[in-house]
Amino acid sequence: MTKKKKVPWFWTWVIGSVVFRLILLYFPKNLNLSSRPEVSTPLTSIRRLAEGYWLKQSSVSPYAGSMYHGSPLLLTLLGPLTVKRIEGQPDHLLCGLVFVIADVVSAMLICAAGEKLQVAYSSSLQLLGLRDLSENSERLPSGDFAALVYLWNPFTIVACVGLSTSAIENLMVVLSLYGACSRLAPLAAFGWVMATHLSLYPAILIIPVILLLGYGPDAPPRKLFCQKNRLEVGNSSSSDSYSEEKAKNQLKVANVFSWRPVVSFLLWTLLWSSYILVLCSIYVQQYGGLQELFKRTYGFILTIQDLSPNIGVLWYFFAEVFDFFRNFFLIVFHGNILLMLAPLALRLNHRPCFLAFVYIAISSMLKSYPSVGDSALYLGLLGLFAYELKDMQFSFFLLSGYVGVSLLSPVMHNLWIWRGTGNANFYFATAITYACFQVRYLYSF
Amino acid sequence: MGANENSSAKPRVRPIVRLGIFLISHSNIVSLVCFLAGVVALLLLPVLAKNTYISENALMPGSANNMLSTHHVSDANKFIKDLTDLEFTSMASPIESQKLIARYMSALDAEVTFHKFYPQFSQFHPLHFFTSPDSGIISKNGTCSSFGVNTIGIIRAPRGDGKEAIVLVTPYNPSKVGLGEAVSLGIAYSVFLLLSRVTWLAKDIIWLVADSQYGEYSSVAAWLREYQAPVFHKVDVVTSEACNESSSFNELGQGLYLDGKLSGDFRRAGTMAAALVIKVVDQGNQYEDSLNIYAEASNGQMPNLDLINIVNYMAVHKQGLRIKVKKMWSLIDSWWLNTLGVIFESLGKVARSLNPQLKFGIPASDYVEGAATLASSLYYQGLGVPTGPHGAFRDYQVDAITLEISPKVSLTKLNRRNEFMLRGGRLIEGVIRSINNLLEKFHQSFFLYLLTSPGKFVSVGVYMIPFALLVAPLPIVAAYLHANGSNSTPQNPSSSLEVDGSHKSWEWLNSARKVLVIHLWGVFVSLLPFFLRQVPNTTLTMNFVLWGFLSIFSLLILYLTLDCPIFKASASQLEKNKWTSLKSVTISTAFIGLSLMSVINFATAEIGALLIVPICLLARPLKLDIQARSWRTLLRASCNIVLGFVVFSPVSFVLLKGAFEDFYGINVGDYWKWVESLWAWNSATYLYIGVVHLPCWALCIHILFHPC
């Protein structure tokens, strides 16, 4: 590993973000963030989780009454913390601490993954003989940068202070990406299985994770290597055959899809998922078993039963749609995500990390209950590609858009719910603007 | 990026993109035209006002005959007499008059309750308008000695299911009952008397006699809070044993408990359809009986226009009252407005001679009156401070207005008073009868409007146009500056090593950081008064000076820290030329702030746009302008200096105040007082001034003195 070059004052910024979160956690009454529709969806709301835990404590199925739709594992982890109170402190302080820790850990993982990417990138550039370019890219500590972006992103902060469980989902996604980047198949498998278990949509990340394990982290397109290879063969008539042979071998390494980590990843995935299923089935044994669990969690996600407003666009659409078209459109909307998987995977197969980022962005846009926590994740991962970002057009326009929409959305909600002078269309308008900005943002790559 | 794209890929550019590029590349002319058009459109608003009409068919105002008779009025007179006599005979305690009112109410078979409350003094909830009205406002400063008692009477509707109610509010001060207040109570009593007998009532009637010792608003607000959002685990600051006064509150009901109609607990009727606050002002030197309507609630919210329409219709067509809304009197005599009126009148004549179908143009006097009313409507909506106790209702989505009735001659003449009360009572009766027909809430007519006279309004669709025209140049100029800035700067290879500010498309990030810091400073400045108020024994002027001093001090500290290497990303040479990118970021934040404010409180955004947009568009380093030494640049520089001075909010406050009232006796303490009233009422305007207006002004000044 090369010498680390940190962003100046990196740790100060990290500690600063933690302190800032703690200060905000201490005044939750004034902010009331955990009841904002932008922050807590039916899946991630801490209040619903507390309700589920309460039901469980009183020997009722936690899924009774369509209140809780998350994982039973979260219930065992966070449930006791929702009940425990410290005298004179805000209600969910302990839970808040868990989310703060989750945020910091995911930032650290992003940072580490960034370093891994950096090393891989510069070594592959060196192979290609573009030394000055690689030097240039080495100077950009994109991992640190991404970690700081993740920690100081207002969306992340709001999601954390609003006690949305998306912090933990994000942690799992980042964990699997990190595991894949550093070729730790068990870790990657654990992250992927947990993320899928918690919110289902990260299931599509299996493609980039396998590619990461197979090909290694992001590199320039393989075509370039071939070209380089051919050029060298052409020029090498005068040079000795040994060095030519070596270069060829090196280049081949970049090309080969190594099956071993992938197989071990799949095996570990099988192991972890069966483990989690067993744990869950023990937990919900008395309340209808696994079938009920799947119906209440994944079924709830896929059939979009809760149409309370959020920052996505599906709630409005399904509130309007005729009942007999409902199934059709459910298939269309979810097929939409799946449809994009294959072309993107073919196009970006040499850069699995970036592919993962694109997948996350797409699913956070099209998922059934999106919240700002999801955008926090992809905006944080964005920092990993700081080098590519330098050429981004419309960056200023996009940032203004994000700022404007995120401020406008609570105001429109207020206008609709509390003042009664607006209506659902006002809020939906901001949601659709937000979606447009996201599309524009993805498109700009 | 505009020009390049245009030339390189001409055949492929779509028309809409081409239009955008055209607008951006001609931003100077476009912004000038848009701004002027915006001002003209604003001045045209009184001409474009439409006549009001009753939109909800179910209301049917004035379709029934009045049932209120002289008989009711004479009963009410007896009530007034008892009330005023009480004032003269027993000076013992204000409780007596409340007892008397309760006795009268219960004699009409109404349910009577008392509601005890501790008045809440001004508190600072900067984000109050974001949250639900009931989010944890618990009074902590209530003391034993200060509490008020509201008396509430409820008539259950014979035809209703008890799910809807209409509220009558009469504020009065039990320790000093004036004749005007007594007559307003009398009018309400006569209506209440009538309504307790009628068969057509479909909604419950709540008569709230609000104890206005601690302000009319706070008593009504306290009652509404209890009605709509009861606190179950109340931390009772004042336990009943600790206070002697509480025992007198308990004694209140003693006489009435025997009847069984007074209930100790809080009574409710259904959801409120509408509320009318009745006030009588004993001025006594009017041309005729007149009715003032106050409608502005907090943050420029207005009741549904239908409510005003009904009152207007009943007052004008049935009772022959002269109806008025607030005006800016100083505007009526101003020569420029009169000239404008004449110009618009002649324009209208020309238009009509061309095409008789065109209904453009109104008489000059109408124009001036309309403009004065519109100005006051804008001002009071923009202030965000409710103009009466009706404001408390709007926080719970109940439409409410205050009716202030003033008689022609003094109320002491009994004969004249009877007639006056009959008129007032019939007005209230008609309005209630009309609201009684309502099926749901008021929803048919407008919520967002400006009044230009009691019978004319400008709806949101029309008044958005001037604002949109005023604000439209901002994004265009921002895009122009941004595109220009990122094209023209020389690529310096040494600068590309930074973390973020490296590439040309990210160069704006440094300016964005500066803008962010200044806006954070704005937040800090707007939080300062909260702490300054804790300092005891200070005068208004001293507070203001302290505030200004602390703000400047913190700004200096920020400047110093900004210069140190943590914040500064080593691009000092390039930074010098960066005023364009700074300006573009400033302008776009101003745009975001203004559009946000236009949703929260339109009037503030309109006034704010008039003030801040010119300087945002014109700002340019003075050094450049002076170096150029042509008459155009010098003119621009002087314009900038003048604007920079005028837009500074205390200065603009003093100037506006001087223009509309007079300069005599203005001191800086007034500004503090004005600001204090804003934040005491949780007005979003305060936040706007602190977080958007002030930072934008500071950034514009920074650009003016930019070293380039």
Interface residues (C-beta under 8 A of the other chain):
Chain A: V7 P8 W9 K29 N30 N32 N136 R139 L140 P141 F145 A386 L389 K390 D391 M392 Q393 S395 F396 F397 L399 S400 V403 G404 L407 L408 P410 V411 M412 N414 L415 W418 R419 G420 T421
Chain B: M1 L127 F129 F130 T131 S132 P133 S135 G136 Q301 Q397 F447 L448 A479 H482 S496 L497 V499 D500 S502 H503 S505 W506 W508 A512 P565 I566 S584 V585 S588 I592 S595 L596 V599 I600
